[in-house]
Amino acid sequence: MSGPKCTTYQLDQSFTAAELRAAARDAAVREATRRRQEAAREAALRAAAARDAAVRGVKALNARITALSRARDDRGKQYGAAVSVQVPEPLVLGTQSTSELESWCAETDGALAGAERELREQTARALATELFVGMSGHTAGRRPAEAAELFADRPENSPAGRPEATPADRPQDFPADRPEDSPAVPSGADGPRDGDEAAREDVGQALARVLSRLLPDCDEDRRTAARAAAARVAAAATPDEARTWLTETRLRVQRANEAAEAARREAREAIELLHDLEELEGTGETEADSVRALLTEVVSGHRALDESLRRRAADCRAAAEAEAEQRYVVNTVTDALADLGYHVGEGFETLTVADGALRLSRSEWPEHAVNLAVDRQGGQLRTAVVRTAAGHGDDAAHLDVEREEQWCRDFQELRDRLAEAGLRTDVQVAVPPGRVPVPLVAAPAAPVPRARPGHRERER
């Protein structure tokens, strides 16, 4: 076989980003790869991907908990004791197992949904009650429109001169109001009610049904707009006027919810991006640091995730993935070479072509070594056998050929191991052993044995 000089490498495209990060840093994955235990390697990759997904889920739920707690506190300041909702506590990520994280996510997701529903209903009741308690002046003496008039099935030619809306005409986010779904507005008495009191309470219940759909984390301007429309329903003098403003309230609630849902999607996207960028090194002044700070503002609801920020985050994520890929290539090559008997010095993790070639040595090679460099940009491994001590005559030339032939055999074994680890290689430039004189280079410094995660005595 010819002596390899330049070999391209390509990572298996089936690798997900999460698997690549795990393969680069996870001791179990690297040890299974080193020992050529494919089943164990695949199991370790699946476990790493499952944990990555669980961690992402925890981070997303923690952000929702923070947002709901903030909304609960704001509503509490506005309505006092009328709003009292228990919000789940966020989880501090630590040594929990993947199954523990998954269980927490499932339990917390349900608890969070219940807390949000309770907060919406409590806020709606408090607002509806406040609207009717606050009626005064000429409004207080008028008979409000009854809920029965607002929601009863009416004939084709209604008193208002318009046909009754069909279910398909109603906004999809707002199904037909049903009394049994209403968060009741307390009347303060269990006895018979007079006409005005009954009508006022019925309209309050109708409003509470509509307002209870308003998401707690919608922005204050849209919340104020919905409240203003609801006040017009409470003050309406005729069924038509109340019906008009109730429809307007529904639409404003719907628009507020659409905006809140869009903000939630952006926050979730920002959380995903932050997770992908967390391993990029930062000094406080890098592009990654700036992007992380802006994404944190998106999560907290203080800015939008615009296309410019998305592009910057995508560039940073691509850099993070490239960094993880190089770590994986370097670690896989290093582990395989160590198993093949080569001494790999410290510092290989940061090796690039610009840094110069790494020197690989063997205990039985007192006069020879292998120069190796990883070219991340070109996706290449560059190798060459070199002399570290001068040799003379035919014996030296013969020894040079022996060392090159041994490196050729070992390099083929290295390629086989890389293929099993998801790295396909293709030799681009090769020179037969003995065709070109082996160059003399400076003798290497004494190698420092490279520590391997989960290192055990190598099997022979």
C-alpha positions in Angstrom: 0.0 0.0 0.0 1.1 3.5 -0.7 2.1 5.9 2.1 -0.8 8.3 2.7 0.0 12.0 2.6 -3.4 13.6 2.3 -6.7 12.0 3.3 -10.1 13.6 3.3 -12.7 12.7 6.0 -16.4 13.1 6.1 -18.7 12.7 9.1 -21.7 10.4 8.8 -24.7 12.6 7.9 -26.9 10.5 10.2 -25.3 12.1 13.2 -27.6 14.5 14.9 -26.2 17.6 16.6 -27.0 16.2 20.0 -25.3 12.9 19.1 -22.2 14.7 17.8 -21.9 16.7 21.0 -22.2 13.5 23.0 -19.7 11.6 20.8 -17.2 14.4 21.3 -17.4 14.7 25.0 -19.1 11.6 26.5 -16.7 9.1 28.0 -19.1 6.1 27.5 -19.4 6.8 23.8 -15.7 7.2 23.3 -14.9 4.1 25.3 -17.4 2.0 23.3 -16.0 3.4 20.1 -12.4 2.7 21.2 -13.3 -0.9 22.1 -15.2 -1.3 18.8 -18.4 -2.2 20.6 -21.0 -1.0 18.1 -24.1 -1.9 20.2 -22.8 -0.2 23.3 -21.8 2.8 21.2 -25.3 3.1 19.6 -26.9 2.7 23.0 -24.7 5.4 24.5 -25.6 7.8 21.6 -29.3 7.1 22.1 -29.0 7.7 25.8 -27.1 11.0 25.2 -29.7 12.2 22.7 -32.5 11.3 25.1 -30.9 13.3 27.9 -30.3 16.2 25.6 -34.0 16.3 24.7 -35.0 16.0 28.4 -32.7 18.9 29.3 -34.2 21.0 26.6 -37.7 20.2 27.9 -36.7 21.3 31.4 -35.3 24.6 30.2 -38.5 25.3 28.2 -40.7 24.5 31.2 -38.6 26.6 33.5 -39.0 29.6 31.1 -42.8 29.0 31.1 -42.8 28.8 34.9 -41.0 32.1 35.1 -43.4 33.8 32.7 -46.5 32.5 34.5 -45.1 33.5 37.9 -44.5 37.0 36.6 -48.0 37.2 35.2 -49.4 35.9 38.5 -47.6 38.5 40.5 -48.8 41.3 38.1 -52.4 40.1 38.4 -52.1 39.9 42.1 -50.9 43.5 42.4 -53.9 44.5 40.3 -56.7 42.4 41.9 -55.3 41.5 45.3 -56.7 38.4 47.1 -58.9 37.6 44.1 -55.9 36.1 42.4 -54.1 33.3 44.3 -52.5 30.6 42.1 -49.8 28.1 43.0 -47.2 27.9 40.2 -44.8 25.0 40.1 -41.2 25.6 41.1 -38.5 25.6 38.4 -36.1 22.7 38.4 -32.4 23.2 38.9 -30.5 20.9 36.6 -27.9 18.8 38.3 -27.3 15.1 38.7 -30.9 13.9 37.9 -31.2 10.9 35.7 -32.8 11.2 32.3 -35.9 9.3 33.5 -36.2 11.7 36.5 -36.0 14.7 34.1 -38.7 13.2 31.8 -41.0 12.5 34.8 -40.6 16.0 36.1 -41.4 17.4 32.6 -44.6 15.3 32.3 -45.8 16.2 35.8 -44.9 19.8 35.6 -46.4 20.3 32.1 -49.8 19.2 33.5 -49.5 21.3 36.7 -48.5 24.3 34.7 -51.5 24.0 32.3 -53.8 23.8 35.3 -52.2 26.8 37.0 -52.5 28.8 33.8 -56.2 27.9 33.4 -56.8 28.8 37.1 -55.1 32.2 36.7 -57.1 33.0 33.5 -60.3 32.2 35.3 -59.5 34.1 38.5 -58.4 37.1 36.5 -61.6 37.0 34.3 -63.9 36.8 37.4 -62.0 39.7 39.1 -62.2 41.9 36.0 -65.9 41.2 35.3 -66.8 41.8 39.0 -64.8 45.0 38.9 -66.5 46.3 35.8 -70.0 45.9 37.3 -69.1 47.1 40.7 -67.7 50.2 39.0 -70.9 51.1 37.1 -72.1 54.5 38.2 -74.1 57.5 37.0 -76.5 57.1 34.1 -75.1 53.6 33.5 -76.1 52.2 36.9 -79.7 53.0 36.3 -80.0 51.2 33.0 -81.0 47.6 32.5 -78.0 45.7 31.1 -78.6 43.3 28.3 -79.2 39.8 29.6 -76.9 36.9 28.6 -79.9 35.0 27.3 -80.5 37.7 24.8 -76.8 37.6 23.8 -76.5 33.8 23.3 -80.0 32.4 22.6 -80.7 30.7 19.3 -82.6 33.3 17.3 -84.7 32.9 14.1 -83.3 33.9 10.6 -84.8 37.4 10.9 -83.7 38.5 14.3 -84.7 41.7 16.0 -81.3 43.0 15.2 -82.0 42.5 11.4 -79.1 40.0 11.1 -79.1 36.2 10.8 -77.7 34.3 13.8 -74.0 33.4 13.4 -73.4 29.7 12.8 -70.7 27.8 14.6 -68.5 28.1 11.5 -68.8 31.9 11.7 -67.4 32.0 15.2 -63.6 32.5 15.6 -62.0 29.1 16.0 -60.3 30.0 19.2 -63.7 30.8 20.8 -66.2 28.0 20.7 -69.8 28.7 21.5 -70.2 30.0 25.0 -71.9 27.6 27.4 -73.1 28.5 30.9 -71.6 25.4 32.3 -68.1 26.5 31.1 -68.4 29.8 32.8 -66.1 30.9 35.7 -69.0 32.1 37.8 -69.2 35.7 38.9 -70.5 35.6 42.5 -73.6 37.6 43.1 -73.1 38.0 46.9 -76.5 36.4 47.7 -78.1 33.1 47.2 -81.7 34.4 47.3 -83.9 35.7 44.5 -82.4 38.4 42.3 -84.3 41.4 40.9 -84.3 41.9 37.2 -81.4 44.4 36.9 -79.2 42.4 39.3 -79.9 39.2 37.4 -79.2 40.8 34.0 -76.1 42.4 35.3 -74.8 39.0 36.7 -75.7 37.2 33.5 -73.7 39.6 31.4 -70.8 39.4 33.9 -70.8 35.6 33.5 -70.8 36.0 29.7 -67.9 38.4 29.9 -66.0 36.1 32.3 -66.4 33.2 29.8 -64.8 35.3 27.0 -62.1 36.9 29.2 -61.1 33.6 30.8 -59.6 32.7 27.4 -57.1 35.6 27.6 -53.6 34.2 28.1 -51.9 35.5 31.2 -48.7 36.5 29.4 -50.2 38.6 26.7 -48.8 42.1 26.5 -50.3 44.9 28.5 -51.5 47.0 25.6 -53.6 44.2 24.2 -54.9 43.3 27.7 -56.0 46.9 28.1 -57.7 46.9 24.7 -59.7 43.8 25.7 -60.6 45.3 29.0 -61.8 48.5 27.3 -64.1 46.4 25.0 -65.4 44.4 28.0 -66.3 47.6 29.8 -68.4 48.6 26.8 -70.3 45.3 27.1 -71.0 46.0 30.8 -72.2 49.5 30.1 -74.4 48.5 27.1 -78.1 49.7 27.2 -79.4 47.3 24.5 -78.8 43.7 23.4 -77.5 44.9 20.0 -75.0 47.2 21.6 -73.9 44.5 24.1 -73.7 41.9 21.3 -71.5 44.2 19.2 -69.0 44.9 22.0 -69.0 41.2 23.1 -67.9 40.2 19.6 -65.3 43.0 19.7 -64.1 41.7 23.1 -63.8 38.2 21.6 -61.8 39.5 18.6 -59.4 41.5 20.9 -58.9 38.5 23.1 -58.1 36.4 20.1 -55.6 38.9 18.7 -54.0 39.2 22.1 -53.7 35.4 22.3 -52.2 35.1 18.8 -49.5 37.6 19.7 -48.8 35.9 23.0 -48.6 32.5 21.3 -46.2 34.0 18.7 -44.0 35.3 21.6 -44.1 31.9 23.2 -42.9 30.3 20.0 -40.1 32.8 19.7 -39.1 32.2 23.3 -39.0 28.4 22.8 -36.9 28.9 19.7 -34.5 31.2 21.6 -34.2 28.6 24.4 -33.2 25.9 21.8 -30.6 28.3 20.3 -29.2 29.1 23.7 -28.9 25.4 24.5 -27.0 24.8 21.2 -24.6 27.7 21.9 -23.9 27.0 25.6 -20.6 25.2 24.9 -19.1 27.9 22.7 -16.4 29.6 24.7 -17.0 33.2 25.6 -15.0 36.0 27.0 -17.9 38.5 27.3 -16.9 40.2 24.1 -17.4 37.6 21.4 -20.2 37.4 18.9 -21.5 34.3 20.7 -21.7 36.3 23.9 -23.6 39.1 22.3 -26.0 36.7 20.6 -26.6 34.8 23.9 -27.4 38.0 25.7 -30.0 39.0 23.0 -31.6 35.5 23.0 -31.9 35.8 26.8 -33.9 39.0 26.3 -36.2 37.1 23.8 -36.8 34.4 26.4 -37.8 37.0 29.0 -40.1 38.7 26.6 -38.1 41.9 26.3 -37.4 41.7 22.6 -38.6 40.0 19.5 -36.6 37.2 17.7 -36.1 39.0 14.4 -34.5 37.6 11.2 -31.3 39.4 11.9 -30.9 37.8 15.3 -31.9 34.4 13.8 -29.1 34.7 11.2 -26.5 35.6 13.8 -27.6 32.8 16.0 -27.6 30.3 13.1 -24.0 31.4 12.3 -23.0 30.9 15.9 -24.7 27.5 16.0 -22.9 26.4 12.8 -19.6 27.4 14.5 -20.6 25.4 17.6 -21.4 22.4 15.5 -18.1 22.7 13.6 -16.3 22.9 16.9 -18.1 19.8 18.1 -17.2 18.0 14.9 -13.5 18.8 15.2 -13.5 17.7 18.8 -15.1 14.4 17.7 -12.6 13.9 14.9 -9.6 14.8 17.1 -10.8 12.5 20.0 -11.6 9.6 17.7 -8.3 9.8 15.8 -6.3 10.2 19.1 -8.0 7.3 20.8 -7.5 5.0 17.8 -3.8 6.0 17.4 -3.2 5.4 21.2 -4.7 1.9 20.9 -2.4 1.3 17.9 0.6 2.0 20.1 1.4 5.6 19.2 2.2 8.2 21.8 0.1 11.3 21.4 1.2 14.4 23.2 -1.1 16.8 25.0 -2.4 19.7 23.1 -3.8 17.7 20.1 -7.3 19.0 20.9 -6.4 22.5 19.6 -4.2 21.3 16.7 -4.8 23.0 13.3 -2.8 23.2 10.2 -1.6 26.7 11.2 -0.3 25.3 14.5 2.0 22.8 12.6 2.0 19.0 12.6 1.5 16.9 15.6 4.4 14.4 16.2 3.3 10.8 16.9 6.0 8.4 18.2 6.3 4.8 19.2 8.5 3.3 21.9 10.2 1.0 19.3 10.9 3.9 16.9 13.9 5.7 18.4 14.7 7.4 15.1 11.3 7.9 13.5 7.9 9.6 14.1 4.7 10.5 12.2 3.7 14.1 11.5 -0.1 14.5 11.5 -2.3 17.5 11.2 -6.1 18.0 11.1 -7.3 20.5 8.6 -10.9 21.3 9.7 -11.6 23.7 6.9 -10.6 21.3 4.2 -11.8 18.2 6.1 -8.3 16.6 5.7 -5.8 14.5 7.6 -2.3 15.2 6.5 0.4 12.6 7.5 4.0 11.8 6.8 6.7 9.6 8.3 9.8 11.6 9.3 13.2 11.0 10.8 14.0 12.4 14.2 17.7 11.3 14.1 20.1 11.2 11.2 20.7 7.9 9.4 23.4 6.8 7.0 23.8 4.2 4.4 21.6 1.4 3.1 20.6 0.2 6.6 19.0 3.6 7.3 17.2 3.6 4.0 15.9 0.1 4.6 14.7 1.1 8.1 12.9 4.1 6.6 11.0 1.8 4.2 10.1 -0.5 7.1 8.7 2.4 9.1 6.7 3.7 6.2 5.3 0.2 5.5 4.3 -0.2 9.2 2.6 3.2 9.1 0.7 2.2 6.0 -0.7 -0.9 7.7 -1.5 1.1 10.9 -3.1 3.9 8.8 -5.4 1.3 7.1 -6.4 0.1 10.6 -7.0 3.7 11.6 -9.3 4.2 8.6 -11.3 1.1 9.6 -11.7 2.3 13.1 -12.8 5.8 11.9 -15.3 4.2 9.6 -16.9 2.3 12.5 -17.0 5.7 14.4 -18.9 7.4 11.6 -16.0 9.0 9.8 -15.5 8.0 6.2 -12.0 8.6 4.8 -10.7 8.7 1.2 -6.9 8.9 0.5 -6.3 11.7 -2.0 -2.5 11.7 -2.2 -0.2 8.7 -1.5 3.5 7.9 -2.2 4.8 4.3 -2.2 7.2 3.5 0.6 10.8 4.1 -0.3 10.1 6.3 -3.4 10.9 9.6 -1.6 13.6 10.0 1.0 12.2 10.3 4.6 12.9 13.9 5.7 14.9 14.7 8.8 13.2 16.9 11.4 14.1 18.1 14.9 13.8 15.4 17.5 10.4 15.6 19.4 10.1 16.5 23.0 9.4 13.5 25.3 5.8 12.7 24.8 3.3 13.1 27.6 0.9 10.1 27.8 -2.6 11.2 26.8 -5.2 10.4 29.5 -8.3 8.6 28.1 -11.7 8.7 29.7 -12.6 5.3 31.2 -9.1 4.1 30.3 -8.4 0.5 31.0 -5.5 -1.8 30.1 -5.6 -2.2 26.3 -6.6 -5.6 25.2 -4.1 -7.5 23.0 
